[in-house]
């Protein structure tokens, strides 16, 4: 297995299923997104630039989508914290994934790349 495969399959449920679903949701949103192991993160690149990546919060164990150039986006569900480039969208692995919300944020982010 590759490093990117290990990232997804080494997790316990329900986090593993949530991350795999998020991967599918991201790739379905735009067929031009390239999944890549970059900086030891499962990233999704758009036109050779970081669009987003997936990770799991160490404290809450909630998966999140880190939106590249997210600091340029205003959305009430995005968390910046002390980050200077990305904002995070936390996903509760025990609830339905908010696909429409994800796509709404992706629509805002994609405009920054054009």
C-alpha positions in Angstrom: 0.0 0.0 0.0 1.1 3.5 -0.7 1.5 6.2 2.0 -1.8 7.8 0.9 -3.6 4.5 1.2 -2.2 4.0 4.7 -3.6 7.4 5.7 -7.1 6.3 4.9 -7.0 2.6 5.9 -5.1 2.9 9.1 -7.9 4.8 10.8 -10.7 3.3 12.9 -14.4 3.6 12.0 -16.2 5.9 11.8 -13.3 8.1 10.9 -12.0 5.8 8.2 -15.4 5.7 6.4 -15.8 9.5 6.8 -12.4 10.2 5.2 -13.0 7.8 2.3 -16.4 9.4 1.7 -14.8 12.9 1.8 -12.2 11.8 -0.7 -15.0 10.6 -3.0 -16.9 13.8 -2.5 -13.9 16.0 -3.3 -13.0 14.0 -6.4 -16.6 14.0 -7.6 -16.8 17.8 -7.2 -14.2 18.4 -9.9 -12.7 15.7 -12.1 -9.6 17.9 -12.6 -8.6 17.5 -9.0 -5.5 15.3 -8.6 -5.1 13.3 -5.5 -1.5 13.5 -4.3 0.6 12.7 -1.2 2.2 16.1 -0.7 4.0 17.2 2.5 2.9 13.9 4.1 -0.7 14.9 3.6 -3.5 13.5 1.3 -3.9 16.6 -0.9 -6.1 17.5 -3.8 -4.3 19.7 -6.4 -6.0 21.9 -8.9 -3.8 23.2 -11.8 -0.7 22.1 -9.8 -1.8 24.2 -6.8 -3.0 23.0 -3.4 -6.8 23.2 -3.4 -7.5 21.2 -0.1 -6.3 18.4 2.0 -7.7 16.0 4.6 -6.6 15.5 8.1 -7.8 14.4 11.5 -7.8 16.7 14.6 -5.7 15.2 17.3 -8.0 16.4 20.2 -11.5 15.8 18.8 -10.6 13.0 16.3 -12.8 14.7 13.8 -11.7 14.7 10.2 -11.5 18.1 8.5 -11.0 19.5 5.1 -8.3 22.2 5.0 -9.2 24.7 2.3 -6.2 26.1 0.5 -6.4 29.9 0.2 -9.2 29.5 2.8 -8.1 32.7 4.6 -9.5 34.5 1.6 -13.0 33.0 2.1 -15.7 34.1 4.5 -17.9 31.3 5.6 -19.3 30.8 9.2 -18.3 27.1 9.3 -14.7 27.7 8.4 -12.2 27.9 11.3 -8.9 29.8 10.8 -7.3 29.6 14.2 -3.7 30.8 13.9 -3.3 29.6 10.3 -2.1 31.9 7.6 -3.1 30.0 4.5 -5.9 27.5 5.2 -9.2 27.4 7.0 -10.7 24.2 8.3 -14.1 22.7 7.8 -14.6 20.1 10.6 -16.8 17.1 9.8 -18.5 15.1 12.5 -17.9 11.4 11.5 -21.0 10.4 13.4 -23.4 12.6 11.3 -24.3 12.9 7.7 -21.7 14.7 5.7 -22.9 18.2 4.6 -22.2 17.8 0.9 -24.0 20.9 -0.1 -22.0 23.0 2.4 -18.8 21.5 1.2 -19.6 22.2 -2.4 -20.7 25.8 -1.5 -17.3 26.4 0.1 -15.5 24.7 -2.8 -17.4 27.0 -5.2 -16.1 30.1 -3.3 -12.5 28.6 -3.2 -12.4 27.7 -6.9 -13.1 31.3 -7.9 -9.8 32.2 -6.3 -7.9 29.9 -8.7 -9.3 31.4 -11.9 
